[in-house]
Amino acid sequence: MTATGIEECRRFGRVLVLALGLWVMLMTGCASTGTSDKPPAVQSLHLFSVPQAINLDDVPGPDGFAVRLFARGPSNSKGVVFPNGALEIAMFDGLVSETPAPAVKPLRTWDFTGSELKKHAGQSAVGIGYRFTLRWTDAPPTGNRITIVARYVPPSGPAVSSAPSSISVGTK
């Protein structure tokens, strides 16, 4: 090999090393820290209710209830924003000790999606939570207790339900 050929090989080697070094630096800058703008998936729902039904109008007697709901993702211990999907809150007449079977029909359901959920969202010490004050209107309970269950239905995958929460309606 001639002296000119050796010099060209060295120059090519330096350019190659510089290009590889630049490529490594650029790729390091693109490394992910594990965070994303995409909200985490919902792993569990935590439903908190006021223990007594509430009066929401000027007519004496209860006609609704208030609940607070937190969604927890797989890597978060605090409440997270609901990603795309639908939220259903179901009211059952009487006590329901476990997540209701499909055969048990609710007295009334409320469905929320997208912008409707945003109206109910709020930040707290335990993360993002959702507050709902709901009227049972034309489906009043017949007994002295109701059971509330929240259910999140993602665009794909299985639905996630909260544990049932019992609320006293008063004596009847």
C-alpha positions in Angstrom: 0.0 0.0 0.0 1.3 3.5 -0.8 1.8 6.3 1.6 -1.2 8.1 0.0 -3.4 5.1 0.4 -2.4 4.7 4.1 -3.2 8.4 4.7 -6.6 8.1 3.0 -7.4 5.0 5.2 -6.5 7.0 8.4 -8.6 10.0 7.3 -11.5 7.7 6.5 -11.1 6.0 9.9 -11.1 9.4 11.8 -14.3 10.4 9.9 -15.9 7.1 10.7 -15.0 7.4 14.4 -16.3 11.0 14.5 -19.6 9.9 12.7 -20.1 7.0 15.1 -19.4 9.3 18.1 -21.9 11.8 16.8 -24.4 9.1 16.2 -24.0 7.7 19.8 -24.4 11.2 21.3 -27.6 11.8 19.3 -29.1 8.5 20.2 -28.3 9.1 23.9 -30.3 12.3 23.7 -33.2 10.3 22.4 -33.3 7.9 25.3 -36.6 7.5 27.1 -37.0 8.1 30.8 -40.1 6.0 31.0 -42.4 9.0 31.1 -44.9 9.7 28.4 -47.7 12.2 27.6 -50.0 9.2 27.2 -52.0 8.6 30.4 -51.4 5.3 32.1 -54.0 2.5 31.7 -56.5 2.1 34.5 -55.7 -0.8 36.8 -58.2 -0.2 39.6 -61.0 2.1 40.6 -61.5 3.5 44.1 -65.0 4.8 44.9 -65.7 6.9 48.0 -69.3 7.9 48.9 -71.0 10.1 51.3 -72.7 7.7 53.7 -76.1 9.3 53.4 -78.2 10.2 50.4 -78.6 13.9 49.9 -81.4 16.4 49.2 -80.6 18.2 45.9 -83.8 20.3 45.6 -86.3 22.3 47.8 -88.6 19.3 48.2 -87.9 17.5 51.6 -86.2 14.1 51.3 -83.2 12.7 49.5 -83.1 12.5 45.8 -79.4 11.8 45.0 -75.9 11.0 46.2 -72.4 12.2 46.0 -69.3 10.1 45.2 -65.6 10.6 44.6 -63.7 8.3 42.2 -60.0 7.7 41.7 -58.5 5.7 38.9 -55.1 4.1 39.6 -52.6 3.1 36.9 -50.2 0.1 37.1 -47.2 2.3 38.0 -49.0 5.1 40.0 -50.1 5.0 43.5 -52.0 8.3 43.0 -55.2 9.0 41.0 -54.7 9.3 37.3 -56.6 10.8 34.4 -59.0 8.5 32.6 -57.6 7.7 29.2 -60.0 7.3 26.3 -63.0 5.1 27.1 -66.2 5.4 29.0 -67.1 5.5 32.7 -70.4 4.2 34.0 -71.8 4.7 37.5 -74.6 2.3 38.4 -77.1 2.6 41.3 -78.6 -0.6 42.6 -81.6 -1.0 44.9 -80.6 -2.4 48.3 -77.3 -3.9 49.4 -75.0 -5.6 46.9 -72.0 -7.2 48.6 -69.9 -8.1 45.6 -69.5 -6.6 42.2 -73.0 -7.2 40.7 -73.5 -10.1 38.3 -74.7 -9.1 34.9 -78.2 -10.5 35.8 -78.6 -7.9 38.5 -80.0 -4.8 36.8 -79.3 -1.3 38.2 -82.1 1.1 39.0 -80.2 3.8 37.1 -76.9 4.3 35.3 -75.0 7.4 34.4 -72.5 7.4 31.5 -69.6 9.7 31.1 -67.0 10.1 28.3 -64.3 12.5 27.3 -65.2 16.1 27.9 -68.0 15.1 30.4 -65.3 13.5 32.6 -63.1 16.6 32.4 -65.9 18.6 34.0 -65.8 16.4 37.1 -62.0 16.1 37.5 -60.0 17.8 40.2 -56.5 17.6 41.8 -56.1 16.5 45.4 -53.3 15.2 47.6 -54.0 11.7 46.4 -53.9 12.7 42.7 -56.6 13.3 40.1 -60.0 12.5 41.3 -63.5 12.8 39.9 -66.5 14.2 41.9 -70.1 13.4 41.0 -73.3 14.6 42.5 -76.0 12.5 40.9 -79.8 12.6 41.0 -81.8 9.4 40.7 -84.8 11.4 39.2 -87.3 8.9 37.8 -85.7 5.8 39.4 -85.9 6.3 43.2 -84.8 3.5 45.4 -87.5 1.4 47.1 -85.6 0.5 50.2 -83.5 2.3 52.8 -80.1 1.6 51.1 -78.6 1.8 47.7 -75.3 0.4 46.3 -73.1 2.3 43.9 -70.6 0.7 41.5 -68.3 2.5 39.1 -67.1 0.8 35.9 -64.5 2.0 33.4 -64.7 0.5 29.9 -61.5 1.1 27.9 -61.5 1.2 24.1 -59.9 -2.2 24.2 -59.4 -4.8 26.9 -61.4 -5.8 29.9 -63.6 -3.4 32.0 -62.5 -2.4 35.5 -65.0 -2.1 38.3 -64.8 -0.5 41.7 -65.9 -2.3 44.9 -69.5 -1.6 45.7 -70.3 1.3 48.1 -73.4 1.3 50.2 -75.4 4.5 50.9 -78.2 5.0 53.4 -81.3 6.5 51.9 -83.1 6.9 55.2 -86.0 5.1 56.8 -88.9 4.2 54.6 
